[in-house]
Amino acid sequence: MALLNEHFLKLKGSYLFSDIAKKVKAYQVTHPGEPIIRLGIGDVTRPLPQASIEAMHRAVDEMASSATFHGYGPEQGYDFLIETIIKHDFAPRGIQLSPSEVFISDGAKSDTGNIGELLRWDNSMGITDPVYPAYIDSNVMCGRAGTLGEDGRWSNITYLPCTAANGFVPAIPDHRIDLLYLCYPNNPTGTTLTRDQLKQWVDYALANDTLIIFDAAYEAYIHDDDVPHSIYEIRGAKKVAIEIRSFSKTAGFTGVRCGYTVVPKEVTAATLDDERVPLNPLWNRRQCTKFNGTSYITQRGAEAVYSPEGRAQVKETIAYYMENARTMREGLTRAGYRVFGGINAPYLWVQAPEGMTSWKFFDELLYRAHIVSTPGVGFGPSGEGYLRLTAFGKREDCEEAIRRIGRL
């Protein structure tokens, strides 16, 4: 008889966004024909950059000829994309990486969920709260999160509250933890850390032998000079941090799937015998065993993002979404809501009216304004009393949503 990994039974019945989908479906059944504006899930609406489309067409043509056909590619990614990433994303910021430290993947979500396979199940861990649900759920699956308490917190997780009271800047723990997840610009709050604030976390990790998983999926939205685009801009970070990035929210690759993870050769973990083992070759071994690589066509499309034309087109797309964010932020503020984020990230974190829960606020917007949002409590206990809205919608939808909210 096959025995079950019973840690899966600890997971909630469904994923946050599945719960939202069920609520929206129920609403549509009782309100047929009512026009809904979807500002909940962080999916993009702008098309792929034209430079990527053209590059992918050329790649498809290559696949049509035996002379230029590409079969299995390298599990780590093609050199042409890896070298382009290093040249454009890191070298201009004074960050030196070797090609063997960059691993192309099918997106940031996969890597954030899979990276924990390199570590023992009994490592202690810390998360900012609220947090992207995949960080916790992937650790629940292997038993690392512990048991769920009645307060909605897992026993082996140190929660680092990010609320209006502390300016959404998590406090450094008063004890050591083994594994720490940071996401900046932050999903879901849309807030950021300054260079000095991020340096405090790197210093903590160096002093406490903590491994940081740094999710930088939204770095392209950063406008403020004092907000670092990469954790490796902080001295010493290559010894303690793995960085994960995505082409989804910058170049619209949500349906194409491409991202990458940086595992510096300096970053290590320990055995029970106190032997220090580099994680880079272990991640390489894991990928070679469980991943056949991102498609050649996709990687050619990603490479084109860095061409002069591609960079200009991506910049235009990001400006479009950030103008949505500005319009929504200002409109919500005029309507009397307290709003955070939306300056260096495409997310707005909206405080519910006093005494209203996240799900009640969600229902209020759905049934009275026909707007789909994401309840903040779905991202963790400290998200209670907030909603997340995305700026990834169409311009006219974002503007109409604000008009509807203003009429509530």
C-alpha positions in Angstrom: 0.0 0.0 0.0 1.3 3.5 -0.9 1.4 5.7 2.2 0.3 9.4 1.9 2.5 12.4 2.6 0.1 13.5 5.3 1.5 17.0 5.4 -0.7 17.7 2.4 -3.7 17.1 4.6 -2.7 20.1 6.7 -3.3 22.5 3.8 -6.4 24.5 3.7 -9.2 23.0 1.5 -8.3 25.1 -1.5 -5.9 27.8 -2.6 -6.8 31.5 -1.9 -7.6 32.3 -5.5 -9.7 29.2 -5.9 -11.9 30.4 -3.0 -12.2 33.8 -4.7 -13.2 32.1 -8.0 -15.9 30.1 -6.3 -17.3 33.3 -4.7 -17.3 35.1 -8.0 -19.0 32.1 -9.8 -21.7 32.1 -7.2 -22.2 35.8 -7.7 -22.5 35.4 -11.4 -25.1 32.7 -11.0 -27.3 35.1 -9.0 -26.5 38.2 -11.0 -26.3 37.0 -14.6 -25.2 39.7 -17.1 -23.8 42.0 -14.4 -20.5 43.4 -15.7 -17.6 42.5 -13.4 -14.2 44.2 -13.2 -11.5 41.9 -12.1 -8.7 43.5 -10.1 -8.0 40.5 -7.8 -5.5 38.1 -9.4 -2.2 39.7 -10.5 -2.5 38.6 -14.1 -1.4 41.0 -16.8 -3.6 42.4 -19.6 -1.1 44.0 -22.0 0.2 41.9 -24.9 3.8 40.6 -25.1 6.4 43.1 -26.4 6.5 43.1 -30.2 10.2 42.4 -30.0 9.5 39.1 -28.2 6.7 38.2 -30.6 9.0 38.6 -33.5 11.8 36.7 -31.8 9.5 33.8 -31.0 8.2 33.7 -34.6 11.8 33.4 -35.8 12.4 30.6 -33.2 9.3 28.8 -34.5 10.6 29.0 -38.0 13.9 27.5 -36.8 12.0 24.6 -35.3 10.5 23.9 -38.7 13.9 23.0 -40.3 16.1 20.0 -39.4 19.1 22.3 -39.9 18.0 24.7 -37.1 15.7 22.5 -35.0 16.3 22.5 -31.2 15.4 19.4 -29.1 16.2 19.1 -25.5 18.0 22.2 -24.3 20.2 22.7 -21.3 18.3 22.3 -18.0 20.0 25.4 -16.7 19.0 27.5 -19.7 20.6 28.6 -22.9 23.8 30.6 -22.7 22.4 33.3 -24.9 19.7 34.2 -22.4 21.9 33.7 -19.3 24.6 36.0 -20.6 22.0 38.6 -21.6 20.5 38.6 -18.1 23.8 39.1 -16.4 24.8 41.9 -18.8 21.6 43.9 -18.4 20.1 43.0 -15.0 23.2 42.7 -12.8 26.4 44.1 -14.4 25.1 47.7 -14.5 24.5 47.5 -10.8 28.0 46.4 -10.1 27.0 42.8 -9.4 29.3 40.1 -10.9 27.8 36.7 -11.6 29.1 33.7 -13.5 26.8 32.0 -16.1 26.7 28.9 -13.9 25.0 30.9 -11.1 21.9 31.7 -13.2 19.2 29.1 -13.8 16.4 29.7 -16.3 13.0 28.3 -15.2 9.3 28.3 -16.1 8.6 31.1 -13.7 9.2 32.4 -10.2 6.3 30.5 -8.6 7.9 27.1 -9.5 11.3 28.1 -8.1 10.0 29.6 -4.9 8.1 26.4 -4.2 10.9 24.0 -5.2 13.9 25.7 -3.7 13.0 24.3 -0.3 13.8 20.8 -1.5 17.5 21.6 -0.9 16.9 22.0 2.9 15.9 19.8 5.8 12.3 19.7 6.8 13.1 20.9 10.3 14.7 24.2 9.5 13.0 27.1 11.3 11.7 29.7 9.0 10.5 33.3 9.0 8.1 35.2 6.7 6.8 38.7 6.4 3.1 38.8 7.2 1.1 39.2 5.0 2.8 37.1 2.4 2.4 35.4 -1.0 0.6 32.1 -0.1 2.9 29.8 -2.1 5.8 30.4 0.4 3.9 28.9 3.3 1.9 26.2 1.4 5.1 24.8 -0.2 6.6 24.5 3.3 3.5 23.0 4.7 3.7 20.2 2.1 7.1 19.1 3.4 6.3 19.5 7.1 8.6 22.5 7.7 5.7 24.8 8.7 4.7 22.7 11.7 1.1 22.6 12.9 -1.6 25.2 12.4 -2.8 27.0 15.5 -6.3 28.4 16.1 -4.9 31.9 15.5 -4.1 31.0 11.9 -0.3 30.8 12.5 2.0 27.8 11.9 4.0 26.6 14.8 7.5 26.5 13.1 7.1 29.9 11.4 8.2 33.2 12.8 5.7 35.8 11.6 7.1 39.3 10.9 4.1 41.6 10.8 4.0 44.3 8.2 1.2 46.8 9.0 0.5 50.5 8.9 1.7 50.7 12.5 5.2 49.8 11.5 5.2 51.4 8.1 5.1 47.9 6.5 8.8 47.4 7.5 9.2 44.1 9.3 11.2 44.1 12.5 14.4 42.1 12.8 13.7 39.0 14.9 15.1 38.8 18.4 16.2 35.2 17.8 17.9 33.3 14.9 16.0 31.5 12.2 17.3 29.2 9.5 15.3 30.3 6.5 13.8 33.6 5.6 11.5 34.7 2.7 11.6 38.3 1.6 9.6 39.7 -1.4 10.4 43.3 -2.4 8.7 45.2 -4.0 6.2 43.4 -1.9 3.3 41.2 -2.9 0.7 41.8 -1.6 1.2 45.2 0.1 3.0 47.0 -2.8 5.6 48.4 -0.3 9.4 48.4 -0.5 12.5 48.4 1.6 15.2 51.1 1.3 18.8 50.1 0.9 19.5 50.6 4.6 16.5 48.6 5.6 17.5 45.7 3.3 21.1 45.9 4.6 19.8 45.2 8.1 18.4 41.9 6.9 21.5 40.9 5.1 23.5 41.8 8.2 21.1 39.7 10.3 21.5 36.8 7.9 25.3 37.0 8.0 25.4 37.2 11.8 22.9 34.3 12.3 23.8 32.0 9.4 20.3 32.5 7.9 19.4 31.7 4.3 17.3 34.4 2.5 15.0 33.5 -0.4 14.6 36.9 -2.1 11.7 37.2 -4.5 12.4 40.2 -6.8 9.6 39.5 -9.3 8.5 43.2 -9.3 11.9 44.9 -9.4 11.2 46.5 -12.8 8.5 48.6 -11.2 10.9 50.4 -8.8 11.2 54.1 -9.4 12.8 55.4 -6.2 16.6 55.6 -6.3 17.0 54.4 -2.7 15.2 51.1 -3.3 17.5 48.3 -4.4 16.6 46.2 -7.5 18.6 43.2 -6.3 19.6 41.9 -2.9 23.1 41.5 -4.3 23.5 45.3 -4.3 24.0 44.8 -0.5 27.6 43.8 0.4 27.8 40.2 1.7 24.4 39.1 0.2 25.9 36.6 -2.2 26.9 34.5 0.9 23.4 34.3 2.3 20.8 34.9 -0.4 19.1 33.2 -3.4 17.3 35.6 -5.7 14.3 34.7 -7.9 13.0 36.8 -10.8 10.2 36.5 -13.4 9.4 37.8 -16.9 5.7 37.5 -16.1 4.8 40.9 -14.7 7.4 42.9 -16.7 7.1 41.4 -20.2 3.7 39.8 -19.9 5.0 36.2 -19.8 2.3 34.9 -17.4 1.0 32.6 -20.2 4.4 31.9 -21.7 6.2 31.0 -18.5 9.8 32.1 -18.0 11.8 33.3 -15.0 15.2 32.7 -13.4 16.9 32.0 -10.1 20.3 33.1 -9.0 22.2 30.7 -6.7 25.6 32.2 -5.9 28.5 29.8 -5.5 29.2 31.3 -2.1 25.8 30.4 -0.6 25.9 27.3 1.6 24.0 25.2 4.0 25.3 22.9 6.7 25.0 19.1 7.3 24.4 17.7 10.8 28.2 17.2 11.0 28.7 20.9 10.4 30.1 20.5 7.0 29.4 23.5 4.7 27.9 22.5 1.4 27.4 24.9 -1.6 23.8 25.0 -2.7 24.7 25.9 -6.4 25.7 22.4 -7.5 22.8 20.9 -5.5 20.2 23.1 -7.3 21.9 22.2 -10.6 21.5 18.5 -9.7 17.9 19.0 -8.7 17.1 20.8 -12.0 18.8 18.2 -14.1 16.8 15.5 -12.4 13.4 17.1 -12.3 13.3 19.8 -15.0 13.8 19.5 -18.7 14.4 23.2 -19.2 12.4 26.1 -20.5 11.5 25.9 -24.2 13.9 27.3 -26.8 11.1 29.5 -28.3 10.3 31.0 -24.9 13.9 31.8 -24.1 14.4 33.5 -27.5 11.3 35.6 -26.6 12.8 36.4 -23.2 16.2 37.4 -24.7 14.4 39.9 -27.0 13.1 41.7 -23.9 16.6 43.1 -23.5 17.0 44.4 -27.0 16.7 48.2 -27.4 13.2 47.7 -28.9 12.2 45.2 -26.2 13.4 47.4 -23.4 11.5 50.4 -24.7 8.3 48.3 -25.1 8.6 46.8 -21.6 9.2 50.3 -20.2 6.0 51.5 -22.0 4.0 48.5 -20.5 5.2 49.2 -17.0 4.4 52.9 -17.4 0.9 51.9 -18.4 0.3 49.8 -15.3 1.9 52.3 -13.0 -0.4 55.0 -14.4 -3.3 52.7 -13.6 -1.9 52.5 -10.1 -1.6 56.2 -9.7 -5.2 56.7 -10.9 -6.5 54.1 -8.5 -4.4 55.3 -5.6 -5.5 58.9 -6.0 -9.2 58.0 -6.6 -9.3 55.7 -3.6 -7.7 58.4 -1.4 -10.3 61.0 -2.6 -13.0 58.5 -1.7 -11.7 58.4 1.9 -9.8 55.2 1.9 -6.4 54.7 3.3 -4.1 53.2 0.6 -0.6 51.9 0.6 1.7 50.7 -2.2 1.2 51.6 -5.9 4.3 53.7 -6.2 7.1 51.1 -6.7 4.8 48.2 -7.3 1.6 47.4 -9.3 -0.3 46.5 -6.1 -2.5 48.7 -3.9 -3.1 47.6 -0.3 -6.4 49.2 0.8 -7.5 49.4 4.4 -11.1 48.3 5.0 -13.6 50.7 6.7 -13.4 50.5 10.4 -14.8 47.3 11.9 -15.0 45.5 8.5 -13.2 42.3 7.9 -11.3 41.5 4.7 -13.9 39.1 3.4 -16.7 41.5 4.3 -15.0 44.2 2.4 -14.5 41.8 -0.5 -18.2 41.0 -0.6 -19.0 44.7 -0.4 -17.0 45.5 -3.5 -18.3 42.4 -5.3 -22.0 42.8 -4.6 -22.3 46.6 -4.5 -19.6 47.7 -7.0 -19.2 44.4 -9.0 -15.4 44.5 -8.5 -13.3 41.4 -7.8 -10.5 42.1 -5.3 -8.3 39.9 -3.0 -9.1 39.8 0.7 -5.9 40.6 2.7 -6.4 37.9 5.3 -5.8 35.4 2.6 -2.2 36.5 2.7 -1.8 35.9 6.4 -3.1 37.1 9.8 -1.7 40.6 9.5 -3.6 41.0 6.3 -6.9 41.1 8.1 -8.7 44.3 7.5 -7.1 45.0 4.1 -7.8 44.3 0.4 -5.3 43.9 -2.4 -6.1 45.5 -5.8 -3.9 45.1 -8.8 -3.1 47.7 -11.4 -2.8 45.1 -14.2 -6.3 45.7 -15.5 -7.2 47.6 -18.6 -7.1 51.4 -18.2 -10.9 51.8 -18.7 -11.6 49.1 -16.2 -9.4 50.6 -13.5 -11.0 54.0 -14.0 -14.5 52.6 -13.9 -13.7 50.6 -10.8 -12.6 53.8 -9.0 -15.9 55.5 -10.1 -17.9 52.6 -8.7 -16.0 52.6 -5.4 -16.5 56.3 -5.1 -20.2 55.9 -5.3 -20.4 53.4 -2.5 
